[in-house]
Amino acid sequence: MADAPFLTAEWRDLVMLNFVVDPAVLAPHVPPGTELDLFGGEAFVSVVGFMFLRTRLMGCPVPWHRDFEELNLRFYVRRRGQDGEPHVGADGYKRGVAFVKEIVPRAAVAMVARRLYGERYEAWPMRHTKVPATAAASGAVGYAVRIGGRWHELGLGFRGEPAALVPGSEAEFIAEHYWGYVAGPGRPTIEYRVEHPPWRVWHGEAPQLRADVAALYGREWAAALATPPRSAFLADGSPVTVYHGRRLT
C-alpha cells in the first residue's frame, strides 16, 4: 500500500510565512531517521495557510469534507534516498517536511489524519479571505483559526503574475518538498510521498501574523515567530496526490 494513492485534492492559495529558528528548538521534534535540512546554514519554520479543495480519500469524495482551510506550522528535514526512489536530489537526499501542528475545521479530517498517520491534527473553527489582484491594486489572501476565544490570523498581499521558482532560491527550498515525515511518542516514523507539479509564487507584501503563538503552538515557538518573517510568498498551488505511508525501520 505504500505506493497507493491515499488522498487526492487541490492545494490552492498557499500563504507561506518563513522564520529562522534556533536548531535546538527543532531538535526534539525531528522524526527519527531524518535530520534537519538547513538552507544557508540556517533552520526554518513556516506558518502555512491554504485551501484544501475537491478532496477525495482513496478515490471517494466525502460529503461536506471536500473543501476546507488548513493552517500548519512546519519545518524541514531530509533523509538519505536509495537508487530508484523518486525525488532524490543530486546530493542523495530526499527533502521533506515535518509538522508541529496542523489545524483544519473538520473533525473527521483531523481524526483520520491522527489515526492513520499520527499527524498532529486538531479541528477548530476557521475562515479565509481572498481579494484578487487587479492591474491597479494589490490582492490579499488571509487565513484565521478561532482558539481560546479569539481569532489567530495570517495573511499577505500580492500583485502582478506569479513566477516560476528560481533553482537554488530560498523560495524553492521552502516550497519544493515531496516527502512528509511524522513520528509520535512510542511510534515509528512514517514516511509518505506527495506528488504535485512545481508551483509558481508571488512575492508577499506586508505579511502579517496576528496570533497568540504560545496559545497556538506553545511557548517554545513564541520567540522565533515574534520576529518579522525572513521571507513570505503566496504559491498558486495545484492538484496533489498523497500516497499511503510506510514505517521506517
C-alpha positions in Angstrom: 0.0 0.0 0.0 3.0 2.3 0.3 2.7 3.4 -3.3 -1.1 3.6 -3.5 -2.8 7.0 -3.5 -4.4 7.7 -0.2 -5.7 11.2 -0.8 -6.1 13.4 -3.9 -7.1 17.1 -3.7 -6.1 20.5 -4.8 -4.0 22.8 -2.6 -4.5 26.4 -3.5 -3.6 29.9 -2.4 -0.7 28.8 -0.1 0.3 31.7 2.2 3.9 30.9 3.5 5.5 33.0 6.2 9.0 31.7 6.9 11.1 32.3 10.0 14.6 31.5 11.0 14.7 29.4 14.2 17.4 28.0 16.5 18.0 24.4 15.5 18.0 23.5 19.2 14.3 24.4 19.3 13.6 22.0 16.4 15.8 19.1 17.6 13.3 17.4 19.9 10.7 17.4 17.1 12.9 15.8 14.3 11.4 12.4 13.4 13.8 9.5 14.0 15.5 8.5 10.8 15.7 12.1 9.5 17.8 15.1 10.1 17.3 18.8 9.9 17.5 20.3 6.5 19.2 23.7 6.5 19.3 26.5 3.9 22.4 28.6 4.0 23.3 27.1 7.3 20.0 28.2 8.9 16.9 26.3 10.1 13.5 27.5 9.1 9.9 27.1 10.2 7.0 28.1 8.2 3.4 29.1 9.1 1.3 28.0 6.1 -2.3 28.6 5.4 -4.0 27.1 2.3 -7.2 25.8 0.8 -7.9 22.0 0.5 -10.3 21.6 -2.5 -12.0 18.7 -4.2 -10.7 16.3 -1.6 -11.1 12.5 -2.2 -10.0 9.7 0.1 -8.9 6.6 -1.8 -10.8 8.0 -4.8 -14.1 8.7 -2.9 -15.4 12.2 -2.1 -16.6 12.6 1.5 -19.8 14.7 1.7 -19.2 18.1 3.5 -15.5 17.4 3.7 -14.2 18.3 0.2 -13.4 21.9 0.6 -11.8 23.4 3.7 -9.0 25.5 5.1 -5.7 24.3 6.7 -3.2 26.1 8.9 0.0 24.5 9.9 3.4 25.0 11.4 6.1 23.0 9.7 9.8 22.6 9.4 12.3 21.0 7.0 14.1 17.6 7.3 15.9 15.3 4.9 16.7 11.6 4.7 19.1 9.6 2.6 17.5 8.2 -0.5 18.0 4.9 -2.4 18.6 4.1 -6.0 15.3 4.1 -7.9 13.4 6.2 -5.4 11.6 9.4 -6.8 12.7 12.9 -5.8 16.2 12.1 -4.6 18.4 15.1 -5.1 21.9 15.2 -6.6 23.3 15.0 -3.0 21.5 11.7 -2.4 18.9 13.2 0.0 15.1 13.2 -0.1 13.9 16.6 1.2 10.8 16.6 3.3 8.7 18.4 5.9 7.6 17.6 9.4 4.7 19.3 11.2 4.4 20.8 14.7 0.7 21.2 14.4 -2.0 21.1 11.6 -5.4 22.7 12.0 -8.5 22.1 10.0 -12.2 23.0 10.6 -13.4 19.4 10.0 -13.2 17.0 13.0 -13.4 13.9 10.8 -10.4 15.0 8.7 -8.4 15.6 11.8 -9.4 12.2 13.3 -8.4 10.3 10.1 -5.0 12.0 9.9 -4.3 11.3 13.5 -5.2 7.6 13.4 -3.7 6.7 10.0 -0.6 8.8 10.0 -0.1 10.0 13.6 -0.2 13.6 12.3 -0.7 16.3 14.9 -4.1 17.5 13.6 -6.6 19.5 15.5 -10.1 20.7 14.5 -11.1 24.3 15.2 -13.4 26.9 13.5 -11.6 28.5 10.6 -12.2 31.2 7.9 -10.4 32.6 4.9 -10.5 35.7 2.7 -9.2 36.4 -0.8 -9.1 39.7 -2.7 -7.9 39.2 -6.3 -5.2 41.4 -7.6 -6.0 43.8 -10.4 -3.9 45.9 -12.8 -4.3 48.9 -10.5 -4.3 47.3 -7.0 -2.7 44.5 -5.0 -4.6 41.5 -3.9 -4.6 39.8 -0.5 -5.1 36.3 1.0 -5.7 35.5 4.6 -6.5 32.6 6.9 -7.7 32.5 10.5 -8.5 30.0 13.2 -10.5 30.6 16.4 -8.9 29.1 19.5 -9.2 30.3 23.1 -11.9 32.8 22.4 -10.0 34.8 19.7 -9.1 34.6 16.1 -5.5 34.0 15.2 -4.7 35.3 11.7 -2.0 35.3 9.0 -2.1 36.9 5.6 -0.2 38.9 3.0 -0.7 41.0 -0.1 0.4 40.2 -3.7 0.4 41.8 -7.1 1.0 41.0 -10.7 1.6 37.5 -12.0 3.2 34.5 -10.3 6.7 33.5 -11.3 8.4 30.1 -11.5 10.6 29.2 -8.6 14.3 30.1 -9.1 16.5 27.0 -8.7 18.6 27.2 -5.5 16.5 30.1 -4.1 15.1 30.2 -0.6 11.5 30.1 -2.0 12.4 26.8 -3.8 13.8 25.4 -0.6 10.6 26.2 1.2 8.1 25.2 -1.4 9.6 22.2 -3.2 9.2 19.1 -0.9 7.8 15.8 -1.9 8.1 13.8 1.3 6.4 14.0 4.6 7.7 12.5 7.9 5.8 12.1 11.2 6.5 10.3 14.5 4.8 10.3 17.8 5.9 9.0 21.3 6.4 5.3 21.1 5.6 5.2 17.4 7.9 4.6 14.4 8.5 7.3 11.9 6.1 7.2 9.0 7.3 8.4 5.6 4.8 9.3 2.8 5.2 10.8 -0.6 3.4 13.8 -2.1 3.2 14.5 -5.8 2.4 17.8 -7.5 3.8 19.9 -10.3 6.1 22.8 -9.4 4.2 25.8 -8.1 4.5 29.4 -9.1 4.8 32.1 -6.5 4.1 35.8 -5.8 6.4 37.7 -3.5 4.4 38.6 -0.4 3.7 42.2 0.5 3.1 43.3 4.1 3.0 39.8 5.7 1.1 39.6 9.0 0.9 37.0 11.7 -1.6 38.2 14.3 -1.7 35.4 16.8 -1.0 34.3 20.3 1.8 32.0 19.3 2.2 30.5 22.8 -1.5 29.6 22.9 -1.5 28.3 19.3 1.8 26.3 19.2 3.4 26.5 22.7 5.8 28.9 24.4 8.9 27.4 22.7 7.9 28.9 19.4 7.0 32.4 20.7 10.4 34.0 20.3 11.0 32.8 16.7 7.6 33.8 15.5 7.6 37.2 17.2 10.2 38.5 14.7 9.3 39.6 11.2 9.4 36.6 8.7 12.7 36.2 6.8 10.5 35.7 3.7 6.9 35.5 2.7 5.2 34.4 -0.5 2.0 33.1 -2.0 2.0 29.9 -4.1 -0.7 29.3 -6.6 -0.9 25.6 -5.8 -2.0 22.6 -7.9 -3.6 19.2 -7.8 -1.8 16.9 -5.3 -1.7 13.2 -4.6 -0.7 12.0 -1.1 0.4 8.3 -1.0 0.0 5.8 1.7 2.9 5.9 4.2 5.4 3.3 5.3 7.1 2.8 8.6 10.8 3.4 8.7 13.0 0.8 10.5 
